[in-house]
Amino acid sequence: MNDYGSSFPVDASLKSYTDAAKKEKSEGKIEDCDEVKLGKAKGILRIEKTPSSNTDPQRITFQGYFGSIGINIVASSAAKDFLAYQSQLESIVRSCKWE
């Protein structure tokens, strides 16, 4: 976690995260993205595309802010197992609530 202080432009940063994820999705670089709130934390949830090697990791990530505190959460599995565990991995990430 990083606490950037009250002068950090959180809204601009969140917009940048969101715009970048939507662009990556439209270019086919990631599978999906969604703006989410985890309690009072706001950010973007990304699901990576399947990598070329089925033993490489495939990740679900949340990148956002709780106030001015930066948050990154990552859940992953080997690509060959990702579809079997995707809903559980996403549930783990979404269960992190910042209050």
N, C-alpha and C positions, 0 to 999 in steps of 0.2 A: 504494500500500500504506500501511496505517496500523498502527503498532505501539502498541497501547493499553496494554501492560504486563501484568504477571501479575495485576493486580487487576481486569481487565476480565472481566465474566461471559460468557465465550464460549459456554458451554452454553445459557444463557438466550437469548442472541442468536440462536444457531443454531435453537433451538426456535421463536423468533419468526419467523425467515425461513421456516422450514418450514411453520408454521401459516398464515402469510400467503399463501404460494404455494398451499397446498392449498385455502384459502378462495377465492382468485382463480380456481383451476381449477374449483371447484364452482359458482362464479358465472358461469363462462364468460368470464372476463376474460383468461385465458391458455389456450393450447392444451394444455400438459402441464407437469408438474414431477416431479422425481425427486431424492431424496437421494443424493448421490454422494461418493466420495472421489477426490481427485486426488493420488495419492501419500499424503502424510500430512495433506493439507488436506481438511477436511470442509465440506460446504455443500449448497446446493440449486441444481439445474440447471433453468432455466425456458425454455420455448419460447413466444414470444408468439403470439397469434392474428394472423391475416392482417389488416393494417390496411385501412381503407376505400379508400385510394388505392393502386393497384398500384405506384406509384413511391416510396411511403414505405418506410422500412426495416422489416424484420421481423427480430427478434433471437433469438439463443440466448444466455442469460446464466448465469454461475456466480457465486454470491455465497456466500462462506464465510470460513473462517479456517484459517490455518496457525499453530498455537499461538495467540498473541494478535494475530497480524498479519492484518488484514482484507484480503480479496482480492475483486476484481470483475473478471470476464473477460467480454467481449462480442464476439460474432461476428455479423455481419449481412450481409444483401444486400437489394436492392430486393425488395419483396413478390412482384412478378411472376416473379422468379427463385428465390425461396426454396425451393420444393419441389425444384427441380433441384439445388440446392446444399446442402440441409439435412443430408444425411449427412456431407458434407465439413466443413461448419461445425461440426457436433456433434463430429466427430473432432478438429478443431483444438482445441476447448475441452477435450475429454476428454484430449487428449495433454499438456496442461500438468500436469506432475507436480511437486509440492512435496515435497522430501525433506529 
